[in-house]
């Protein structure tokens, strides 16, 4: 671990020198990346410097105990040594956490897509319930959620709803929500009072910019049409809604959130970039082999990840076998407990894979 920490400190000093070079300061993209790397490394280096100082003080206290004859001095050295050892253990755990490989996308904004799955009208209603759950969670986090496109279900809810979420550490938290969410309850459309099982799929994609995912505009067909739903006088009168078709993959993205066709076009491009990134990431995950994929953070939208059982007020996350009996609170956006547990499980998995957990 000390070798890794020293290597990071060397890189920290190197980045500090690069930041003051004229070519870095003239290239805003390069300067921004270096500044972010410097800030990330600074946290590690500060903890590492304190750790080295603690080790030196432990050696000094041991030396005093070996040479000092005065009982009062010896007692003081023993007490100090005990405190230093406690702090050493705390710092070692902290440093292990800091050394866990970071997902570079964690700090990005994201695209949130929810679709009703098996279960017909009830699946669409449940997709609406999930969307409201994420709306409440975003409000608690101080994030901004903006709907890009939606298709209403015939009995309520949504067949599909797509939104952007922006704020701090958005993808780093919401990425654990990707997958199939299953609900067990008596649907509003059920006359016999029988419990049905329905499902909705959630996809959380990091929002990618032009530099990270290159799009050839010659590969994209753009269609415009009139917006539908709420929106005032511009609805059904101006061709502001945009549909983009990516010819090589067949991906189709629509956006009618804005009254401006240009703004809808820009938002649709963001979604398209994110979906293309997801395809490339899936190919990469397959190429590195199943043994290196994270069970917790794989984000596969086909995996059944969570069950919401209304009769028992039970919510179970199948990835970490965690069950709580406060379903109304969960559906009101209180999902932080699951996200924290999933993040902890993923970090432990990463520590084991990187050899930090011994």
Secondary structure, 3 states (H helix, E strand, C coil): CHHHHHHHHHHHHHHHHHHCCHHHHHCHHHHHHHHHHHHHHHHHHHHHHHHHHHHHHHHHHHHHHHHCCCHHHHHHHHHHHHHHHHHHHHHHHHHHHHHCCCCCCCCCCEEEEEEECCCCHHHHHHHHHHHHHHHHHHHHHCCEEEEEEEEECCCCCEEEEEEEEECCCHHHHHHHHCEEEEEEECCCCCCCCCCEEEEEEEEEEECCCCCCCCCCHHHEEEEEECCCCCCHHHCCCCCCEEEEEECCCCEEEEECCCCCHHHHHHHHHHHHHHHHHHHHHHHHHHHHCHHHCCCCCCCCCCCEEEEEECCCCEEEECCCCEEECCHHHHHCCCCHHHHHHHHHHHHHHHHHHCCCCC
